[in-house]
Amino acid sequence: MKKTRYSLFVYLLAVFWAHSACFAKSCSAAPEVSITAASQTKHNGVRLRWKIFNRGTQPVFVYSTFLNRRDALTWERKKDGTLAIYTFLPAKLSMTVYSFPKATFAKLGPKATIEGVFDDSRPTVRVHKSDKVILLVAYGTEIEHLQKNLEEYSHSGDGHPANPIVDWQCVAASNETKVH
């Protein structure tokens, strides 16, 4: 029995080490995400003007598929009432989907800025003028390995096509902004 537990421990340690080596990521170079304007839309949605600034000395890659779309990937009302708008998948999903947009990434060089408008006019959570919102974005410092994983994953049909991004992503959050 002891030998079996020891073998299991060694095996799990080896798996953990291999997993850490494959998916090692550095989240120290967080870009600065800010909401410059937030307004309520006609159907109780929200329109955000946002800006992302790379304050670091190395390029960062921002997962941008849902940054300029007309829908968020996920909405969540926090315990304090703040609406969190996720432009990425926050956790892996075991389900497969028939249609999901191709992953796109915006490369931000050192001290570079990108700006855009996020307009979700029919959100899954009702937005009120007194609400506070935050925008959460996924980023990383390298994408070569990720792009290879995305390609392999798309052919396997095993789980959600954005699951490799979950392993790769670091998260940056904007300032909390009141909806007008």
C-alpha positions as CSV (number, residue, x, y, z in Angstrom):
1,M,0.0,0.0,0.0
2,K,2.8,2.5,0.9
3,K,4.6,1.7,-2.4
4,T,1.4,2.4,-4.3
5,R,0.9,5.7,-2.6
6,Y,4.6,6.6,-3.2
7,S,4.4,5.7,-6.9
8,L,1.2,7.7,-7.2
9,F,2.9,10.7,-5.5
10,V,5.9,10.4,-7.9
11,Y,3.6,10.1,-10.9
12,L,1.5,13.1,-9.9
13,L,4.7,15.2,-9.2
14,A,6.0,14.3,-12.6
15,V,2.7,15.2,-14.3
16,F,2.5,18.5,-12.4
17,W,6.1,19.3,-13.3
18,A,5.5,18.5,-17.0
19,H,2.3,20.5,-17.0
20,S,4.0,23.5,-15.4
21,A,6.8,23.3,-17.9
22,C,4.4,23.2,-20.9
23,F,2.1,26.0,-19.7
24,A,4.5,28.2,-17.7
25,K,3.4,31.8,-18.0
26,S,4.5,35.1,-16.7
27,C,1.7,37.4,-15.5
28,S,4.1,40.1,-14.3
29,A,3.7,42.3,-17.5
30,A,0.1,43.2,-17.0
31,P,-1.2,45.8,-19.4
32,E,-3.2,48.7,-18.0
33,V,-6.9,48.4,-19.0
34,S,-9.2,51.4,-18.6
35,I,-12.7,52.3,-19.4
36,T,-12.9,55.9,-20.7
37,A,-16.7,56.0,-21.0
38,A,-19.7,53.7,-20.1
39,S,-23.3,54.2,-21.2
40,Q,-26.5,52.3,-21.2
41,T,-27.9,51.1,-24.5
42,K,-31.5,51.1,-25.7
43,H,-32.1,47.5,-24.6
44,N,-30.4,47.7,-21.2
45,G,-27.0,46.8,-22.5
46,V,-23.8,48.7,-22.2
47,R,-21.4,50.5,-24.5
48,L,-17.8,50.9,-23.3
49,R,-15.0,52.9,-24.7
50,W,-11.8,51.2,-23.6
51,K,-8.1,51.6,-23.8
52,I,-5.3,49.1,-23.2
53,F,-1.7,50.4,-22.5
54,N,1.4,48.1,-22.4
55,R,3.4,49.8,-19.7
56,G,6.1,47.1,-19.9
57,T,9.3,46.8,-21.9
58,Q,8.3,43.6,-23.7
59,P,5.4,43.0,-26.1
60,V,2.2,41.5,-24.8
61,F,-0.6,39.8,-26.7
62,V,-4.2,40.6,-25.8
63,Y,-6.9,38.1,-26.7
64,S,-9.0,40.4,-28.8
65,T,-11.7,38.2,-30.3
66,F,-14.5,39.7,-28.1
67,L,-13.1,43.2,-27.5
68,N,-14.8,44.9,-30.4
69,R,-17.8,42.6,-30.9
70,R,-21.4,43.2,-30.0
71,D,-21.4,40.6,-27.3
72,A,-19.4,39.6,-24.3
73,L,-18.2,36.0,-23.8
74,T,-19.4,36.1,-20.1
75,W,-21.2,38.5,-17.8
76,E,-21.2,38.3,-14.0
77,R,-22.8,40.4,-11.3
78,K,-20.4,40.4,-8.4
79,K,-21.6,40.3,-4.7
80,D,-21.1,44.1,-4.4
81,G,-23.3,44.6,-7.5
82,T,-20.5,45.5,-10.0
83,L,-20.9,44.0,-13.4
84,A,-17.8,42.1,-14.6
85,I,-17.6,41.8,-18.4
86,Y,-15.3,39.0,-19.5
87,T,-13.9,39.1,-23.1
88,F,-12.5,35.6,-22.6
89,L,-13.5,32.2,-21.2
90,P,-12.7,32.3,-17.4
91,A,-12.5,28.5,-17.0
92,K,-12.2,25.4,-19.2
93,L,-15.4,23.9,-20.5
94,S,-15.8,20.2,-21.3
95,M,-18.6,20.8,-23.9
96,T,-17.9,21.2,-27.6
97,V,-19.5,23.9,-29.7
98,Y,-20.5,23.9,-33.3
99,S,-19.5,27.5,-34.0
100,F,-17.0,29.7,-32.2
101,P,-15.0,32.6,-33.6
102,K,-11.4,32.1,-34.5
103,A,-9.0,33.4,-31.8
104,T,-7.4,36.8,-32.6
105,F,-4.7,38.6,-30.7
106,A,-3.6,42.2,-30.6
107,K,0.1,42.6,-30.2
108,L,1.0,45.6,-28.1
109,G,4.6,46.6,-28.3
110,P,6.3,48.3,-25.3
111,K,4.5,51.6,-24.4
112,A,1.9,50.9,-27.1
113,T,-1.9,51.6,-26.7
114,I,-4.9,50.2,-28.4
115,E,-8.4,51.6,-28.1
116,G,-11.9,50.4,-29.1
117,V,-15.6,50.3,-28.4
118,F,-17.3,47.3,-26.8
119,D,-21.1,47.4,-27.5
120,D,-23.3,44.7,-26.0
121,S,-26.8,45.9,-26.6
122,R,-28.5,42.6,-25.5
123,P,-26.4,41.3,-22.5
124,T,-27.3,38.2,-20.5
125,V,-27.4,40.5,-17.4
126,R,-29.6,43.6,-17.3
127,V,-27.6,46.9,-17.0
128,H,-28.9,49.9,-15.1
129,K,-27.6,53.5,-15.3
130,S,-26.4,53.3,-11.7
131,D,-24.3,50.1,-12.2
132,K,-20.6,50.0,-12.0
133,V,-18.8,47.9,-14.6
134,I,-15.3,46.4,-15.0
135,L,-13.8,45.0,-18.2
136,L,-11.6,41.9,-17.9
137,V,-9.2,41.0,-20.7
138,A,-6.9,38.0,-21.2
139,Y,-3.2,38.5,-22.2
140,G,0.1,36.7,-22.4
141,T,3.7,37.4,-23.3
142,E,4.1,34.7,-26.0
143,I,1.6,33.1,-28.4
144,E,3.6,30.7,-30.6
145,H,3.0,27.7,-28.3
146,L,-0.6,28.8,-27.8
147,Q,-1.3,29.0,-31.6
148,K,0.0,25.5,-32.0
149,N,-2.2,24.3,-29.2
150,L,-5.2,26.0,-30.7
151,E,-4.6,24.4,-34.1
152,E,-4.2,20.9,-32.5
153,Y,-7.2,21.4,-30.3
154,S,-9.5,22.5,-33.2
155,H,-8.9,19.2,-34.9
156,S,-9.4,17.0,-31.8
157,G,-13.0,18.1,-31.1
158,D,-12.2,17.5,-27.4
159,G,-13.9,20.2,-25.3
160,H,-14.4,23.9,-26.0
161,P,-12.1,25.4,-28.7
162,A,-11.1,28.2,-26.3
163,N,-9.7,25.9,-23.6
164,P,-6.1,26.3,-24.7
165,I,-6.5,30.1,-24.1
166,V,-7.6,29.4,-20.5
167,D,-4.3,27.6,-19.9
168,W,-2.3,30.5,-21.5
169,Q,-4.1,33.5,-20.2
170,C,-3.3,36.0,-17.6
171,V,-6.0,38.5,-16.6
172,A,-6.0,42.3,-16.5
173,A,-9.0,44.2,-15.1
174,S,-10.1,47.8,-15.9
175,N,-11.0,50.5,-13.5
176,E,-14.5,50.3,-12.0
177,T,-16.7,52.8,-14.0
178,K,-20.2,54.0,-13.5
179,V,-22.7,53.5,-16.3
180,H,-24.3,56.8,-17.5
